[in-house]
Amino acid sequence: MIAPARLALAEGLAVRIARWARALGADDAAAAALQRATLALGLANADGHVCLPLAELLPDTTDPRDQDTALDALRRALRASPLVGDADAIERADAGTPLTTPLVLDDGDRLYLARDFDHERRLAARLARAAAAPPAPIAPATAALLHELFDGPRDGEPDWQQVAAALALRRRLVVISGGPGTGKTTTVVKLLACLLAAEPDCRIALAAPTGKAAARMSQALRERAAALPPALRAWLPAEASTVHRLLGVRPGPDRFAHHAGQPLALDALVVDEASMLDLALARRLLEAVPEHARIVLLGDKDQLAAVESGAVFAELSADPTLSAATREALAAVCGVTPAALRVRSPAAMRVVTPESLATPGTARTEARASPLQDCAVWFARTHRFQPGSGIARLAAAINAGRAPETLATLRDAAAGGDLQWLDDAGEPPSSAPGPRVWQTMTEGIAPYLDAVLRHPQDPAAVARAWGGFVVLTALRGGARGQQAINERLERHARRHLGTLPAADGRAPWWPGRPVMVLHNDPVLRLFNGDIGFVLPDSRGVLQAWFPVASGESAAPAASAEEDEAGAEGRWRAVPPLRLPPHQTAFAMTVHKAQGSEFDRVLLLLPAQAGRVLTRELLYTGVTRAREAVVVCGSEDVVADAVAAPTRRRSGLLARLHGMVVVR
């Protein structure tokens, strides 16, 4: 379901476009057609699509024999409007030329909001320049270090971590996709060691879309770096930043300090959890990277796409094939045969040649190499879960779209272990979680509440306990949504923690309340997704405690609050009344949990299937767990989710290809 605010925005834009068209002389029929198209495009955009194929604007009652004629009439009507720009003409113009129409139509019959078309063409241009840069040779000393740091081939099979690192040393753009525990972070640590050994002055930036993801990246890098020789370990960057912090987010119309005209001072950028980058943020980030710099994007192509428009990472990692020349070069460095580096090509991309478009009725399709061939590597082998573990088998079945196997895995694991299934569909009331589910939730947060009682002034200890268990939901609202679950768990927590000083059952702030920031606040240096904990300071005054990022002073701007060191790192206090919009964080949506990992997860599914519940959401929720996951939902809902993959409309690969993709 599209949020009412997004629906109202789409409807308002459609009405405004129609009025604008009439003011420019359009008749009622033309204005009405433009209004319908704009409304459909706005709704598609609210649903995460970057563009809208014109065929989806045809009425469902259109006779298949008349579809070509109806589509041609719609196309001509839109192109005749002064409010619809021509994509080819825009792309031929200077990149800095502002768009003057609110809508854009390309030769692939994709209709865009001008803002999204501008993001897409500029991102495509930056990616194309990075992908087309000549490969750099790998020096013998660097090749020797690659062999020292990586396991290397085994029984003729490549070490794909070593291959990915070698590819990143050669190319300016590399996309590494793999599920949890497949070694992406380990690969990056060793890659950076090789890069710094060859270029000690190399300026490296590490980033992730959210504060949680950045903190986890920093911790994982420190842990993996411990295995490096001390001299190499000392060169590595110590901390990761959020993308917004890296770009220098600030109030006002110029949102970021760094952009194409004021690029970042770096030679290599590594972005973790890049599947969370939406089209607009990806464009802004990559345009701010200097042309000479390396770009390494890490993520999981099978996870949920970004909340906003686009599925950039999935598109960029779609083709892991390597050209013959690249296989030859990597084989020589990695000690395998070129044939061993040949991977199965995804479904062939069909394209329509521009020449055939010029002559109606002669359209001809050809199979072409991906525009990002030689840029992507897939990791498939997981090192986190034991072979045959319940979580690993469940994730694989979900990912493959096999509903019967998914349900069989859940049934086999119903007795416990690292995977548990609570089918509470028949427990009254059917729409709310059943008693067994509530009991599992309260037992899950019990260690956290005990940690607050034992260490009320140690944010680090409390944070560690919080990371041991979390409830993930598919929805925000409703009886099985994040809001309702947080309210009930909050009441339980208040009762349990009521003996602490400063506890007040009437106040919104209470010791032990975990909070998640929902909006960026550059002044307080708090960003969407940051997690804090309400605890008393040394004077007994309740504060919201947040971890101090690298290079940050402990006290937020305009505040002289003290910082306190727990068992790990430093923490800074923010007066609760100054916090930006936030929510209690016993439960969060799966979308908000991206970039995070927890020891144990309870995944609460809706009572009925819906558009929100997809294969990617189910997979993402399950794979947030390191040790154990409890899936709560009916058999029908699980099966429907597995059978509903996410499809997001975009023209990014087509724009990169310079041709029109026929999907």
Order of alpha helices (4+ residues) and beta strands (2+ residues): alpha-alpha-beta-alpha-beta-alpha-beta-beta-alpha-alpha-alpha-beta-alpha-beta-alpha-alpha-beta-alpha-beta-alpha-beta-alpha-alpha-beta-alpha-beta-beta-alpha-alpha-beta-alpha-alpha-beta-alpha-beta-beta-beta-beta-beta-beta-beta-alpha-beta-alpha-beta-alpha-alpha-beta
